Each structure stands twice: as structure tokens, then as C-alpha cells.
Amino acid sequence: MQVHLKVNGKDTTADVPPNTLLVQVLREHLKLTGTHVGCDTAQCGACTVMKDGRAIKSCNVLAAQVDGSDITTIEGVAAADGTMHPMQAAFKDCHGLQCGFCTPGMVISAIDLCTHYPTASESEVRAQLEGNLCRCTGYQNIVRAVQQGAAAMASA
């Protein structure tokens, strides 16, 4: 079947079997490997992308379910000139990453969180990021990064 998507601002079509997951289209067909596969059960959040402006876990969504959607991956959040998104810059500045495996999904989730809750408290940030697992950082710097990124997004 053909799946039509706008991915990172570009119209694209992929010919895939009906049981193909969105994460497979992104990684295997479009070679956008910033979206990671961690658990295959929507538990870890490493595969998080934006669908029509909302964060979703792409490992448990069929490509056919998002036909016609606007998808943004981690590769699509920076400006066209390569300038990092304010949330990416905040993760860098606050050392909100270590191994980096969870970072793309964490950044996408944080952008969604701050778009809808721009003044989230520390406890609200922690609650909203429960679906994204990091095995390295202990979350303290991630929370700081999200709050710094939220402030930068609000002033942009």
C-alpha cells in the first residue's frame, strides 16, 4: 500500500506492507534514523515523533493510520540553517543527555510538553515525561533543560 506523509516539511510517499509501523517507514524507508527503537512496546519513548503537532510513539502506530499526516522527527526540529531548536540547545546547555539514546524522543516530548504547558513546574515536567525513559541521567538535568527550553520557546 502507499502511504502519503509530510515528513519534516517534505511530501513523501512510501510503498509498504499494511502492517508496517511508522517507525519503520521513518528509519528504513526514509533513512531518518534519529528516531530510535528502544522497546517496541511504547514504554520507553525513544521513538517519539510529532504527528500533526502532537507527540506520539511511532513504534505502536501503523503507517496506514497516519496516512496524510504531518510528521516531524528530531531531524526536522532545527532551523533550515542548522540552528538548533531552543529545546535542543537547552538539552546541550544543561547537560540533559549522556549516552544520547533517549534524547531524540525526549526532546520531541519536551517540545510538545512546553507547547501545551509552557510554565510547567518541576513536578509537572516530571509527570509529563513519565512515558520517556532515560537510563543514564537521573532526570535532574533533563528537567532543567525542559524548563530552560520552555523559557526560550516562550521568548522566541
C-alpha positions in Angstrom: 0.0 0.0 0.0 1.0 3.6 -0.5 1.4 5.9 2.5 1.5 9.6 1.9 3.1 11.8 4.6 4.6 15.2 5.0 7.8 14.5 6.9 9.9 17.4 8.2 8.1 19.6 5.7 8.6 17.4 2.7 5.9 15.4 0.9 6.8 11.8 0.6 5.2 8.5 -0.4 6.3 5.1 0.8 5.1 1.7 -0.6 4.9 -0.5 2.4 3.0 -3.6 3.6 -0.2 -2.8 5.6 1.4 -4.0 8.9 4.4 -1.5 8.6 4.9 0.7 11.7 5.6 4.4 11.4 9.0 4.0 13.0 9.9 1.5 10.2 8.9 3.9 7.5 10.9 6.7 9.1 14.1 4.6 9.8 14.1 2.1 6.9 12.3 3.8 4.1 13.2 7.4 4.7 16.6 6.8 6.4 15.7 9.2 9.3 17.5 7.2 12.0 17.3 9.8 14.7 14.0 8.2 15.7 15.2 5.3 17.8 13.6 1.9 18.5 14.1 1.0 22.2 11.4 -1.3 23.4 8.9 -2.0 20.6 6.1 -1.7 23.2 5.6 2.1 23.5 7.1 2.0 27.0 10.4 3.9 26.6 9.6 6.9 24.3 12.8 6.6 22.2 10.6 6.5 19.1 8.6 9.7 19.8 7.8 11.9 16.9 5.3 14.7 16.3 2.1 13.8 14.3 0.2 16.9 13.4 1.8 18.8 16.2 1.4 16.3 19.0 3.9 13.8 20.3 3.2 10.1 19.6 5.2 6.9 19.9 5.9 5.8 16.4 6.6 2.1 17.4 3.0 1.3 18.0 1.3 3.2 15.2 0.8 1.7 11.8 2.0 3.9 8.9 -1.5 3.4 7.4 -3.0 5.1 10.5 -1.1 8.3 9.8 -1.6 8.4 6.1 -1.9 12.1 5.1 -0.3 13.3 8.4 2.4 15.9 9.0 5.2 14.1 10.8 8.2 15.9 12.5 11.2 13.8 13.6 14.2 15.0 15.5 15.9 15.7 12.2 13.2 18.3 11.4 13.2 20.4 14.6 16.3 22.5 13.9 16.0 25.6 11.7 16.8 25.3 8.0 20.2 26.9 8.5 21.1 24.3 11.1 20.4 26.4 14.2 19.3 24.2 17.0 15.7 24.4 18.2 15.7 26.1 21.6 14.9 22.8 23.3 17.9 21.1 21.6 20.1 24.0 22.8 18.7 23.7 26.3 19.5 19.9 26.4 23.0 20.7 25.3 23.5 23.7 27.7 22.0 21.8 30.7 23.8 18.5 30.0 20.4 16.8 29.7 21.9 13.8 27.9 24.5 11.2 28.4 24.5 8.3 26.0 22.0 10.1 23.8 19.8 7.2 23.0 16.7 8.6 24.7 17.5 12.2 23.7 15.6 12.5 20.3 12.4 11.2 21.8 12.9 13.2 25.0 13.4 16.4 23.0 10.3 15.8 20.9 8.3 15.1 24.0 9.7 18.2 25.7 8.8 20.4 22.8 5.2 19.0 22.9 5.1 19.4 26.7 6.2 23.0 26.5 3.9 23.9 23.7 1.0 22.9 25.8 2.3 23.6 29.3 4.8 26.5 28.8 5.1 27.2 32.6 5.2 23.7 33.9 6.7 23.2 37.3 9.4 20.7 38.0 6.9 18.2 39.3 4.7 18.8 36.2 7.6 18.3 33.9 8.5 15.0 35.6 4.9 13.8 35.4 4.6 14.7 31.7 7.8 13.0 30.8 6.9 9.7 32.6 6.5 8.0 29.2 10.1 8.7 28.3 12.8 6.6 30.0 16.4 7.6 30.5 18.7 5.0 31.9 21.7 7.4 32.4 20.9 10.8 33.7 18.7 10.6 36.7 16.4 13.2 35.0 17.6 16.2 37.1 19.4 17.9 34.1 16.6 16.8 31.7 14.1 18.7 33.9 16.3 21.7 34.0 16.7 21.5 30.2 13.0 21.3 29.7 12.3 24.4 31.8 15.1 26.3 30.2 13.9 25.2 26.7 10.3 26.3 27.7 11.5 29.7 28.6 13.5 30.1 25.3 10.5 28.8 23.3 8.2 31.4 25.0 10.6 34.3 24.2 11.2 33.2 20.6 
